[in-house]
Amino acid sequence: MFVIYRILYNMFDRLLMLSKNYSSFLFGARSTGKTTYLQKYFSPETTYIIDLLDIETEDRLSRQPSLLKNILDQLDSRYTHVIIDEIQKVPRLLDVIHQYIQKNENRFFFILTGSSAKKLKAGGSDLLAGRAFLYNMFPLTYLELGESFDISTYLHYGGLPGIYNLPDNSDKERYLKSYGLMYLKEEVWNEHLIRKLNPFRSFLELAALANGEIINYKKISSQIKVDAKTVQSYYEILADTLLGFTLNAYNTSIRKQLISSPKFFFIDTGIKRALDNTLKVPLIPGTFAYGKAFEHFVITQIFYLNHYFESDYKLYYLKTKDGAEIDLIIKKPDSSLICIEIKSTDDSTTANTRNLMNLAKDLNCQDQFCFSQDPITRKNGTIIYMHWKDGIELIFNKHPEMPRKL
């Protein structure tokens, strides 16, 4: 199994390992556990924390960013790290920090957290001009949940850490509904990312319903009565606030006509279900909805781990205009490809993988997999059929029982 450096988040271990010897940005969607992680990871005896969620602190530093320098100058020598939580609330602090690092290069390491880099960039901030590493934090992975992981619970309610402090399913539903409302208020409306709230609220539901599908800007624009460019900007807001990500179409020279528009995935299965108001709809194995939720889960897990392990994989999908599709294509740094079909079945002998086999051959993709819930690994033709856990561990070269490295 994976070797995990253990950072306690309540009862869970986190895979993320920030450098303690360099300044860093830690970005992540709201409630993914950034603050708790940092409080556990950095010693309170040597770490000074400035919380910009505190209204008075935000107000004073917004009106007078240079006050930060005075605060730093008065800290005694035992402090080595300074955490500033929700830095995007006062972007001008970055200029003060940049100047401070230039004049006092070895004095502090700064750890700056936020749920969006959009406001920082919009304010002309340069993210410290390369003087800080960039990290992302995501909902809990199945590895971090360990024995608490249950596939049904995760598909229904996702991996936000707060979910796993709530034993009652009705409380999980309330938590996720509140999350959607707080996202609208705190991340979008209060940060002035949009001019009108109602179209964006309608967009969120439609985008969640279309999760994992190829984006149709024109269709959504007609439904919420805004132009297609506005819809595109809405998707950019979701990506910039780390609530989701796009999966681009794989560009290839094969002769089949290909669809080139991206797909969009919300960062978490529970958030997606909250936004499209399906939390009370049970996910029943064997149904279309269950299969889509399982595909969403597997792709997001690979997305998270790709960041945590710094594998530098690029993720794509492929679909032809006649409907043939590969769910996930992973392009490794050496340009070799891994082609993956994702099936929710627990008996992979029933999986139809003909499209995968044909398209992978055209792509010259040597590593072809079908990830499912079937515990038995087998090979049929050019395709290896594996349980999704074993498959994920293999593609990240972390499976000790698999001597072959991709």
N, C-alpha and C positions, 0 to 999 in steps of 0.2 A: 504493500500500500504506500501512499504518499508519505514522505517524511514531513511532518508539520511542526514548525516552530510555534510554541504554544504561547499565545497571547489571550488572556482570559477576557471574554465579554460575557458577563454574568456566568453562565455555565458553559459557554461555548468558546472554542479556540478560533482565532482569526488567522488566516493565511498571510495577510499583508505584513510586510516587514519594512518599515520606514528606516532610512538611514538616520543614525543618531549623530552623524558627523558632517551633516550638510543641511542647509535650509531646504524646506520642502513645502509644496502645496499639496494638500489632501482634499480632493474634490469627491463628492458623492451626493446622491439624491438624499433628500430629507429622511431622517430616521434610519439610515443604514448603519449607524453606530460609530460615527467618526469621533465624536467627543468622548464617549465612554472608552473607546479604544485608546485614544491619546492619554486619557487620565490614568489608564492602567499601564500603558507602555512607557511613559516618561515619568521619572521619579518626581513626586511632588516637592521633595526637598530642593531640587535643582531646577524646577520648571515654574515659570511665571505665566499665568493664564489671564488673557484679556477676552472677555465674552461680549461680543457686539450684539448678542441677543438681549443683553441688559439695556433697557431703553435709555437710562441716564448715561451710561458709558458710551453708547452709540451717539447720543446727542452731543456730548462734549467733544468727542473726537471728530465728529462730522463738522462741527463749527470751528474746531481748532486742531487740525491733524498734527501740527508741530508739537502738541502736548505729548504725543507719544515719545518723542525724544527725551523730554523731561522725565517721563516715567522710567524709561530705560536707564537714563543716567543715574537715577537714584537707587537702582537695584544693586545689592551687594554682590560680592564675588562668588558666592555659592551658586548663584543662578547661571546656568549655562544654556538653557533653552527658553524661548518665549513662544507660547502658543497664542495665536489670535484667531478666535472662532468666528466664522461667518464674515470673512474679510471683504466679501463683495458688498457688504452694507456700507463700508466706508472705503471705496477704492483708492482715494487719495493717500491713504496710509502707506500704500506701496511705494510712493515716491519718498516718503520719510524713511521707510525701511531700507530702500535701495541706497539712499545717501548714508544711512547709518552703517550699513555693511561696508560701503566704500571707505569710510573713515575709521571704522572699528572692525576690521575684517574678522578678527578672531574672538570677538567679544561674545556674541550670541549666535546660536543657530535658531532660525525662525521657522515655526511650523504654522502654516496659514491654511485654515480650512474654509470650505464653502460648498454650496450646492450648485453654484453656477460660475463659470468663467466669463459668461456673456457680458455681465455688467462691467467686469474688470476691463475686458477688451474694448467695450463701448466707450469707457472713460479714458481710453488712450493708454492704459497701463500696459507695461511690457513684461509683466510677470517676472520682474527682477532681472530681466536681460540675461537669462541663463544661469543666474546665481542660485537657483533652487530646482530641485528635482520635482517632477510631477507624478503624483500617485492618484489612483482612484479607489474608492471603496464601494462595494456593491452589497446587495442583500446576502444573507448567509448562503454559502454553498452546502451541498450535501456532505462534504468532507468536514466542514466546520460544525455542522449539526451532529455529526457522529451518530451515536445510538438514538438520538432524538429525531433523526430523520425518518420520515414516513412519506412515501411518494404520494399517497392520496391527500394527506394534509398539505403537502407542499403545492400540489397542483391546485387545490382549492384556495389556499390562503397565502401562498408565496413564502418568501424567506426574510421579510423584515424582522429584525431581532425582537421587536416588541410583541410580535405575534406569539412568540414562544414563551412569553410570560403570562399568557392568557389561556387557561385550561378550557374555557367555555367557548364553543363555536360562535355563539351569538355575540360574545364580546370581541372575537376576532373580526366578525363582520362589521361591528360598530367602529372598531379601530381603523379598518381599511376605508370605510366610508368617510370617517373623519379625516383620514389622510388625504383623500381626494379634495375635500373642502379646504384643508389647510394649504395644500399645494396651490389651489386657485388663489387663495388670499395672500399667503406669505411669499410664494415664489414668483407669482405672475402679476397679480394686481398691485400689491404693495411695492414691487420692484419696477412698476411702470413698463412692463414688457409688452403690453397690449393697450389699445385705446378703448376697446369695447369688450366687456366681459361676456355677454350672452353668446355671441358667435363662438368665442373660444370655448365656452362651457359645452356648447353643442358639438364643437369639433372634437373635444376630448372623448365624448361618448362614441362618436363615429370612428375615430382613430382606434379606440380600443376594440370596437366590433370588427375592425379591419386588421387587427393585429396579426402580423405574420403574412399578410397578403401584399401583393404588389400595389404600391401607392397609386391611387387614381385621383390626382388633384382636381381634375375637372368635375368628377362626380361629387366629391365632397363639397366643392365650392358651390355647386348648384343646390345642394341640400341645406347649406347653412347661409346661403345668400351673401357670399363674399366672393371676391375674385380668386383665381387660382394662385396668384402670387401671394396673396394673404394666407391661403392654406399652406403654401410652401413655407412661409415664414413661421406659421404655427408649428409645423414639424421641426423647424430649426430650433424653436424655443424648447420643445421637448428634449431634443438632443443636447442643447446647450445647458439645460438644467439637469441633465443626466437622468432623465426619467425614461429614456429609451435610446435606441440606436438604429441606424440603417444597416441593412445587409445589401450591398451592391450586387448587381448582376455581374457574373463573370464574363469578361471580354475574351473572346476566343476566335480563332480563324476557321472553326469548323463551319461547314457549309449550311447547316440548318439555320433557318431564320430564328433569331433570338429576341426575347423581350429584354429591354435594357433598363427599365425603370427599377428603382430600389424597392426593397421591402422594408417595413418598419416594425420593430419589436419593442414593446414596453419592457422595462428593465426587470419586471417581476410579474409572476403569474397572478398573485393576489391583487396587486395594484390594477392590473388590466381588468380583472373581474369586478373590482370596485367601480371603475370608471364606466364600464358598459352595463352596470347594474345587473350582473348575473351571479352575484355572490350566493343567492339562495337557490340557484339552479344546480342540482347535483351533477357531478361529472361521473358518468357511468362508463366503465370500461367497455370497449367495443363500439362506442358511439363516435360520431364525427367530432363532436366537441371535445371529448376526452383525447382523441388522437391529436387534435390541434394544440391542446394544452400540454400534452406530453412533448410534442415537437418544440413548442415554445420553451419548455423547461430545459430540454437537452441543449438547445442552442444558447440559451442564456448562461447555463453552467459553463459551457465551453468558452463563451465570451468572457465571463468573470475570470476563469482560470488562465486564459491567455494573457490577461493583464497581470494577475498575481505572480505567475511564473515567468513573466517577461519573455514569452516565447517568440514574440514578433511574428506570429501567424497572421495572415490576412484572411478574413472570412467572406465568403460569397455564396450566392445561390445561382442556379442556372435553370432557365425555363425556355422552351421553344414555343413558337406560336401555335404549334399543334398540340401543346399541353404536356409534352414530355418534360420531366423536371428532375433535378438533383437538389435535395433539401439543403445540403451544406457542402461547400467546397472549401477546403483549407489549403491555402498556398503557403508553403514553408519558405523560410529565408533563402533556401537553395533553389527555389522555384518549382520544386516537386509538389505534386498535388495529392490530397487525400479527399476522396469523394464518399459522401455519407448519405445513406437513406435512413430516415428515422421512422420507426413503426412502434406503436404502443402495444402491440400484441405480446402475449407471453408464450407464443408458439411461432417462431420465425419461419417454420416450414410453410406457413400460409402467406408469407409476405411476398408481394409482387415486386420484384426488383429488376424487371426486364429493362425499364427505362434507364436505371442506374448502369446496368451492364453495357447497354448500347452507347449511351452518351459518354461514359467513362472511357470506353475504347476510342471514341473520336477525340477525346481530350488527351489521350495517352496517359491516363491516370492509372498508375500501377497499384495504388492502395485503395481498395474499394471495400466499404463496410456497410452492413445493415445493423444499426443499433436498435435494440428492442428490449423487452423485459423477459426475454427467454434466457434462462440461466445457462443453457448449453451452447458452447462455442462450436461452430462447425464451418466448413467451407464448401461452397457449391460453385463450381466454375471459377470465376475470378473474384468472387465476393466472399468475404469473411463475415459470418453472422455472429454477433456478440451481444452479451448483456451490456446495456448502456454504460454501467459503471466500469466494467472491464475495458470497454472501448475507449472511454474518455481517458482512463489511466494509460492505455497503450499509446494514444496519439500524443500524450505529453511525456512519453517515455518514462513512466513512473511505475510500471507494473513489473515486479520482480519475477513473476512466473512467466513473463513473456520475453525470452531472450532476444527475439528479433526486434530491432529498433527501426522505426519507420524513417 
